[in-house]
Each structure stands twice: as structure tokens, then as C-alpha cells.
Amino acid sequence: MRLKKKDLLGISELDPDEIRLIIDTARNFKEVSEREIKKVPTLRGRTVINLFYEPSTRTRTSFEIAAKRMSADAINISISQSSVSKGETLKDTAKNLEAMRPDCIVVRHPVAGTPHMLSRHLNCSVINAGDGMREHPSQALLDLLTIMEHKEEVSGLKVTIVGDIAHSRVARSNIYALTKLGAEVTLSGPPTMIPPGIEALGSGGAVTVEYDFNKAINGADVIMMLRLQLERQGAPLFPTAREYSNLYGLSSERLKGAKDDLLILHPGPINRGVEITPDVADGPYSLIIDQVTNGVAVRMALFYLLLGSSRDDRAEGNTSEEDG
């Protein structure tokens, strides 16, 4: 099977069956990363370009490793060294890159909607690696995979997302993904960081806002802490980091009485001692490192579903053990 589209632009555009297909495919590919030789021939001869207009370590590296583990050629474009710094438009840059015949362009850009614009002008696949404050679909998918490895069903789970909701594309993609699969989502954070009407993003009225952090995490099955988006905030949205930590920082004290099977996630990078204390980040509830591992598997699945499964059932054996 493959996705019935050439691009992955956002979770909002996926239906529940498509989300489950990606997760199930990622489960299969996760085994590849545990082998001594971490490579399969599935995308041999394909070319992936990572076009990042914002700094990134985890996401860009994860996409690069995913492509290389599937035997694709992965090329990273450094914007500071590209024609963009000389005044070339994004559309012209993308069209020139496509003239070199890549199979997929993975794009991160500070302006929301940029991947959608590119997809309308390019014949190759486009994957959104984060656009402004709109969406970060692959992050939400890896978060889902991490949750589903520990919970039998997403439906009915109580998930609390805490922090700078207003500036978080991760929060938006997770709201779409979790509610499409039946979870109940509670958003918590300072009123200055929760935009009016954010509840409307969820399917079936499954999103609520609770400004009291202790109430928000009470009885939660999953707590997802968000990084403070200081670079996006402009004017400060809270007096001090210490005050934020006192009101919305996740500590072992606040977790007294938590469920035994509570899961704690964080998309990173972590501001230790601000959003989350070191003992919690490294504690028994934390799945933060698992999220990084699952990111590679999810991105391998996306490459496969968008690029790999269209080749005459893969003459080299796409459903064999060799191809994950």
C-alpha cells in the first residue's frame, strides 16, 4: 500500500486510516535500525533533498539517516551558502533543485504554508518538516508511534499538552493526530501562550483548555511538555523563566499520585529546569529518547509510502525481510 497523495503536508489532511498506515509501516522499519548493518535497498537510486530554512539538528539528521538507511542519496542544502542569500526566491530555488531530478524535497520554513506552495509547483514529493507555527506532521507521527508502543489504544486516552501552545506547530499537529484517533486532549499553559479558539482544531470537541497545571495533569495517561518558543515570541509572554517553571514546570513533586503507566514526552530540545526537571526528563516515565529513535522509523515509513512502493511491487523485494 501507499499514501494516496504525492506529498505529506500536514496531519490535518490525513484520515485516521492513513495515520494508522504510516504508524504500522514505521513499526516494520524500526527493526532495520536494530540490525548490525542498518541499510535496506528499498530506495536505491532515489534522491532526497533536505531544504531547511531554519536551524535543526534532530529533524534534519533524522530525515537524512532515514533516507540513507533506505539506500537513497540524501543531500542537505545549507541556506546560508545557497542562492537564497543572494536574493533568489524560494520558488526559483525549488524549481532549480527539481531540474536536477530529485524524488523528494523535505522542507522546513519559518513561513506557514510554504510546503503547500512548493507542492503546487513541483512534480516531486514534498514533505513538510515544519512550517512556521502551522504544523510539524512527522513529529506528531513519531509521538503517536511512541505512545502506541506502550498503550493498546489511543482512543480514550487523556493526553495533556503543556507549554507554549500559541507558537507550537508540534502542538497543532498532535491535536489533529490524537483527536482523529479518539484521544481526549487537554491544553495547559499561561493564558498568554494559549490562543483563543484553539479547541476548534480537535475532532469531535475533544480538546479542552485548563490553565491550572496541576488540574490539567491530574489523571493524565500522557503528558507532553513543549519547549518555550522564545525565538518566536517577540515580547516575553511571562515575567521570568523561574516563574514559568514554578507554575508550569513538570517536577517529581507534581507527579506524586500519577498513574503507574504514565508516559512523558517532549519534542526537544529540552530546557532542563524550566519546562521539566532533570530527574523527570531522565526518569522512569520519560520516553524522550524513544521519540528520537522512533523519528527515524517514521521518516523511513514516509519515504517508503511516498516514493518506494510505486515501483512494480519493488523488483528488489519491498515486502521481503530485506526491505523491512
N, C-alpha and C positions, 0 to 999 in steps of 0.2 A: 504494500500500500504506500501511497504518498499523499502529501497535502494537496488539496485541490486548488492550489494557488502557486504562483512562482515566487512570492515574497512572504516574509514574516515581518509585518509592520507593527503589530500590537496584539495584545491579548483580547482587546475589545472586539477584534474581528474574527476570533476563533470561536467555534461552538464547543460544547463540552466533549463531544466525541473526538474532535481534532486535538484538544488538550490531552485527553487520555492517550491518543495515538502517540503523541510526542513523548509523553512520560513512559509509556510501555517500550517504545523504541530506545529511549535513553537507558532504561534498565538493562536491555540487552547489550548495549555498547559499553556500559560501565565495566563489564568483565574484561574488556580489551586493556583497560588501564592497569589491570592487576596482573597482566602477563609479564613474563621476562622480556619478551620483545613486544613492545607496545605499538604495533602497527598492523593495519589490515589494508588490502589493496583496493578497497571499495571505490575511492575517488581518484585512482591513479589517472594522471593526465588532466585533471581538473585544476583550475587556478582560482584561489580566493584572495581578494584584496581587502585588507583591513584599513579603512579610511576613517581615522579618528581625529576630530577637530577639538577634542577635549582630552586632558590628561587621563590616563588609565593604566593601571598595572594588571589587576586581576582579570578584567573583562577582555582586554586586548590579548593578553597572554593566553587566556583560556580559549579564545577563538583560534588563535594561532596553533596551539597544541592540538586542539580538536581537529583542525584541518590536516596537520602533519601526521597525526595518528591514523588518518584515513588515506594517507599517501597523496594528498593534494599538495600543490605548491602554494604556500602562504606568503604573501607579500605585505609588509607593513609600510604605510605611507606616513612619513613624518611631515606634518603640515607646515612646521616652521621652515622646512627645507624645500617645500613644494612651490609650485607656481601660484598658489593662493596668496603667499606672502608678497607676490609681485602684482597682485590685483586681479588674477583670474577668477571668474565666477565659479560657484560650486557646480552649476550645470555644465560649464565648459570643462571643468576638471573631470567630472564623471564621464562625459562623452569621450574625452580623450583617453581615459582609462579603459572605457569599453571598447574603443577602437583597437586595443591590444588583446581583445577577446578573453577577458576573464569570465568565469562561470558564475561568480557571486561577488558582490561588494557588501561588506559589513561596515555600516556607517554609524558613527556616534557624532552628534552635533548639538550645540547649545540651543539651536532654534527648533521649537516643536514643529513637527510636520515635515521636516527635511527628508526623512526616508520615503515618505509618501510622494513628495515631489520628484525625487530621483526615480522611484519605481515607474512613474508615468513616462519618463523619458528614456529609460534603459530597458534593453531586452534581457539582460542577465538578471539573476535573482538579486534581491536586496534584502538584507537582514538589518533590522533596527537594533543597534547596540546601545540605545539610549538617546532620546531626542528631547532636549530641553527639560521641562517639568512634566512632559506628557506621559511617556511610557518607557519601560525597560523590560520587554517581554521575556528575554531569555533568563533574566534574574528571577522573575516570578515563576517560571517553569522549573528552574533548579530548586527554588524554595518549595514548590509543590512536591517535587521528587523526594526531597529531604523529609518532608512531613509524611508522605505516603510510605516511606520505608519504615516508619515507626507507628503509623496509625492505619487500621484496617480500612476506614472510610473517612473521606474528607467531609462528607455530608453530616451535618450536625455538630461539627467541631466548633468550639468557641475560640476564635483567634483574635488576639489583641495586638494592634499595630500602634507603636508609641513613638512620638517624636515630632519632627518637622514635616508633617503631612503636606503642608502647603507647597513645599519645594521638592517633594519626593516623587520621582517617576516610578520608583520601586513600589511605593505605597499604592499608587494608582493601578499598576499592573497586577499587584497582588489582590487588590479589591476585586478587580474583574475576574481573575482566575479563581480565587477562593469562593466567591459567591456563585459563579457559574457551576461549581461543583457542589454547592449546597452548604457551605460553611457560613457561620454567623460571625461577622467581623465587627469589632469594637475599635474605634479610633480614639486615641488619647494623646494629650499634649497641651501646651499652653494655648489659650484661645487665639493668640496672635499667630499660631502656626497651623491652625485648622481652618481651611477656607469654608465659608458658608455654602451649603448645598452639596458638600462632598458626599453625603449619604446617598445621593441620587445615582452615583456610579455603580452601586451594587445591584445585583439582580434580585428581584423579589423583595425589596425593602429589608435586606439582610444586613444593612450597615447602620450602626448607631455611633453616637459620639458621647464620650464620658470624660469630662475634664479632670475628675478626681482619679488620679493614677491608681491608688490603692483599690478603689472600686472597680476600675477597668480591668485589672489583672486578677481580681478575685474569681476563682473558678475557671480560669482560662486553661485550655488544652495546649495552646501555642502562644508564646509571646514573641513578637518580632520587634526588636528595637531598631530604630533608624538613626543614621548619622545626622548630626546637625549640619545643614547645608549652609555653612557660614559664607561660602563664596557666592551664594545665590541670594542671600538675604538683603544685601544692601545695608539698610539701617538695622541695628540689632533688634531682635524680636523678644529679647528677655534681658533683664538687668546684668546678670553675670553668669558665667559657667557654673559657679558654685551654687547659685540659687536654682539654676536649672537642674543640677544634679540632686539637690535636696528634694525638689518637687517631683522630678520625672526620671531620676536615675534608678536603674534596676540593681538592687543590692540583695545580699543574702538575708538581711533583716526583712525586707519586703517580701521575700519568698517563703517566709515561715507560714506553714499551712497550705503551701502549694500542692497540687496534685503530684503523686509519685511519678507519674509518666508525663509530666510537663516537658514541653520542648521549647528551647530558647534559640532564636535565630537572629542574625544581624548581617546585613548585606556587606558591611565593611566599607571603608576602613573604620576600625573601632577607635573612638575617643575614650580610652580607658579612664575610669574615674569620673567621667561626665555622663555618658548615656548608660554605662554599665560598669560595674566594679570588676577588677581583675579576677577575683575569686569566682564570680558568677560566669564571666566570659570563658574561664577555663574549667568550670565546674561540671558536675555530672549531668545537668540539664542541657548544657550547651551543645549545639550541633553546628557551630560556626565553621569549623574545619571541614565537616562533612559537606557543607554547602559549596565550598571551593572545589572539592573533589567532584561533586555532582554537576558542577558547572561545565566541566569538560565533557561529561557524558551527554548532557542536554544539548550542547552545541554540536557534538558529533551527530546526534539524532536529527537536529535541524538541517545540517548539511546533507545527510543521507536522504531525508524526506523531501528536500527541495531539489537536490542535484543528483543523488545517486541511484534512486530506484527507478529511473526512467529509461535505463539502458537495457532494453530487451531482457529484462529479468536478470541483468548483470551476468554476462557470459563468464565472468570470473567467479561467479558464485555469491550473490549478495545475501542469500539466506543460509549459506553454509556457516559452519563454525569459524571458518577463516575470516568471514566478514562480520562477525559479532552477532 
